[in-house]
Amino acid sequence: MNTTTNRRNFIKTTAAAGLGLSIIPSGIVFGKDKDTKVRLGFIGVGLRGQSHLELALKRTDVDVVAICDIQQRMIDMSLKLVTESGKPKPQVILEGVQGYKKLLENKDIDAVVIATPWEWHSIMCLDSMNAKKYVGCEVNVGMTVEECWELVHTSERTGMPLMMLENVCYRRDVMAVLNMVRQNVFGELIHLQGGYQHDLREVKFNNGKTDGGIGAEFGEKGFSEAEWRTQHSVYRNGDLYPTAWCWSCCHDGRHQPRQSFYPISFLFIKSPWVT
Ligand SMILES: NC(=O)c1ccc[n+]([C@@H]2O[C@H](COP(=O)([O-])OP(=O)(O)OC[C@H]3O[C@@H](n4cnc5c(N)ncnc54)[C@H](O)[C@@H]3O)[C@@H](O)[C@H]2O)c1
């Protein structure tokens, strides 16, 4: 990494890259003509994976080839979505924590969407790129700096792209602020600061049957993220989920006022208003 990177150029270019990703047509990413379908495999079809699955099932240019999870109830919920969509039933892999490797052996799959607990992301991304799959992986893709570098090096070595599926940076309000920054509304930015400040009680605790904040179970008695995410907060100290605000660092915004707030403070110099 070039440690002498100019911070101002970094802010400008990363902002531009964020916008660019959202406008690249999928046909270019896969290097095929627009009539070619993208064939997807889903690793982890919990609540987030099902949300991705539901979107994929709506598309006419996507085939859902396989789904993989370690819980029967998540597979059942996913298959219900497939049935409702009228699309063909995918290959189902329910073979324990290493079962995803079987999905990666499927040569009919171009790309995988990974939405498993954080501790699985890095190894699943590495295995997927090594299996020559394009990868979209939920945040965070790595839990240590070393893991992140290994992902970079593996992507370079295999030539397979890895996209971290951060979405906050593409929210309408966040994009609006990005647009204002690009139009120099604020003047020159020299300092960006943010933080992830969610009230996550409804995510980290539930009744073990549904999400939505009823109940106080977590760990092996919890459902969805309460089953695994709460443990991270018990045993780790720090900003455990930095990408939402970090990737949005040129933006600020609020949604679901009670639950979510991504505060960004800007310090401007050379702006029209500050002398
Ligand atoms: N970008 C966003 O807005 C957003 C929103 C929600 C969740 N997420 C992220 O999505 C990811 C998944 O979160 P979720 O809410 O779906 O949690 P979840 O617990 O509902 O789903 C995780 C799924 O992974 C499965 N799983 C665990 N180990 C596995 C393995 N070895 N192989 C296959 N499947 C395995 C679990 O059985 C579960 O079904 C997390 O990284 C989370 O931070 C992102």
The ligand as an SDF file (V2000), in Angstrom:
LIG
                    3D

 44 48  0  0  0  0  0  0  0  0999 V2000
  -25.8270   -4.8880    4.5070 N   0  0  0  0  0  0  0  0  0  0  0  0
  -26.8630   -4.9390    5.3340 C   0  0  0  0  0  0  0  0  0  0  0  0
  -27.6890   -4.0370    5.3770 O   0  0  0  0  0  0  0  0  0  0  0  0
  -27.0360   -6.1550    6.2090 C   0  0  0  0  0  0  0  0  0  0  0  0
  -28.2400   -6.3830    6.8760 C   0  0  0  0  0  0  0  0  0  0  0  0
  -28.3520   -7.5420    7.6400 C   0  0  0  0  0  0  0  0  0  0  0  0
  -27.2940   -8.4280    7.7450 C   0  0  0  0  0  0  0  0  0  0  0  0
  -26.1410   -8.1560    7.0910 N   0  0  0  0  0  0  0  0  0  0  0  0
  -24.9910   -9.0780    7.1410 C   0  0  0  0  0  0  0  0  0  0  0  0
  -25.3610  -10.2870    6.4900 O   0  0  0  0  0  0  0  0  0  0  0  0
  -24.7010  -11.3730    7.0980 C   0  0  0  0  0  0  0  0  0  0  0  0
  -25.7440  -12.4160    7.5110 C   0  0  0  0  0  0  0  0  0  0  0  0
  -26.6420  -11.8260    8.4500 O   0  0  0  0  0  0  0  0  0  0  0  0
  -28.1180  -12.3980    8.6540 P   0  0  0  0  0  0  0  0  0  0  0  0
  -28.8990  -11.2930    9.2690 O   0  0  0  0  0  0  0  0  0  0  0  0
  -28.6080  -13.0340    7.4370 O   0  0  0  0  0  0  0  0  0  0  0  0
  -27.8400  -13.5150    9.7670 O   0  0  0  0  0  0  0  0  0  0  0  0
  -28.5750  -14.9160    9.8690 P   0  0  0  0  0  0  0  0  0  0  0  0
  -28.1090  -15.5440   11.1420 O   0  0  0  0  0  0  0  0  0  0  0  0
  -30.0470  -14.7330    9.6630 O   0  0  0  0  0  0  0  0  0  0  0  0
  -28.0230  -15.7350    8.6220 O   0  0  0  0  0  0  0  0  0  0  0  0
  -26.7690  -16.3540    8.5990 C   0  0  0  0  0  0  0  0  0  0  0  0
  -26.9920  -17.7280    7.9830 C   0  0  0  0  0  0  0  0  0  0  0  0
  -25.7310  -18.3420    7.7510 O   0  0  0  0  0  0  0  0  0  0  0  0
  -25.9110  -19.7170    8.0330 C   0  0  0  0  0  0  0  0  0  0  0  0
  -24.5870  -20.3210    8.2460 N   0  0  0  0  0  0  0  0  0  0  0  0
  -23.8020  -20.2710    9.3400 C   0  0  0  0  0  0  0  0  0  0  0  0
  -22.6640  -20.9450    9.1120 N   0  0  0  0  0  0  0  0  0  0  0  0
  -22.7450  -21.4450    7.8490 C   0  0  0  0  0  0  0  0  0  0  0  0
  -21.8900  -22.2390    7.0470 C   0  0  0  0  0  0  0  0  0  0  0  0
  -20.6880  -22.6550    7.4710 N   0  0  0  0  0  0  0  0  0  0  0  0
  -22.2970  -22.5720    5.7940 N   0  0  0  0  0  0  0  0  0  0  0  0
  -23.4970  -22.1540    5.3270 C   0  0  0  0  0  0  0  0  0  0  0  0
  -24.3500  -21.3910    6.0530 N   0  0  0  0  0  0  0  0  0  0  0  0
  -23.9720  -21.0430    7.2970 C   0  0  0  0  0  0  0  0  0  0  0  0
  -26.8110  -19.7450    9.2390 C   0  0  0  0  0  0  0  0  0  0  0  0
  -27.4280  -20.9970    9.4300 O   0  0  0  0  0  0  0  0  0  0  0  0
  -27.7970  -18.6410    8.8970 C   0  0  0  0  0  0  0  0  0  0  0  0
  -28.9190  -19.1370    8.2020 O   0  0  0  0  0  0  0  0  0  0  0  0
  -23.8960  -10.7850    8.2450 C   0  0  0  0  0  0  0  0  0  0  0  0
  -22.6010  -10.5130    7.7960 O   0  0  0  0  0  0  0  0  0  0  0  0
  -24.5950   -9.4950    8.5500 C   0  0  0  0  0  0  0  0  0  0  0  0
  -23.7400   -8.5330    9.1470 O   0  0  0  0  0  0  0  0  0  0  0  0
  -26.0010   -7.0390    6.3240 C   0  0  0  0  0  0  0  0  0  0  0  0
  1  2  1  0
  2  3  2  0
  2  4  1  0
  4  5  1  0
  4 44  2  0
  5  6  2  0
  6  7  1  0
  7  8  2  0
  8  9  1  0
  8 44  1  0
  9 10  1  0
  9 42  1  0
 10 11  1  0
 11 12  1  0
 11 40  1  0
 12 13  1  0
 13 14  1  0
 14 15  2  0
 14 16  1  0
 14 17  1  0
 17 18  1  0
 18 19  2  0
 18 20  1  0
 18 21  1  0
 21 22  1  0
 22 23  1  0
 23 24  1  0
 23 38  1  0
 24 25  1  0
 25 26  1  0
 25 36  1  0
 26 27  1  0
 26 35  1  0
 27 28  2  0
 28 29  1  0
 29 30  1  0
 29 35  2  0
 30 31  1  0
 30 32  2  0
 32 33  1  0
 33 34  2  0
 34 35  1  0
 36 37  1  0
 36 38  1  0
 38 39  1  0
 40 41  1  0
 40 42  1  0
 42 43  1  0
M  CHG  2   8   1  16  -1
M  END
$$$$
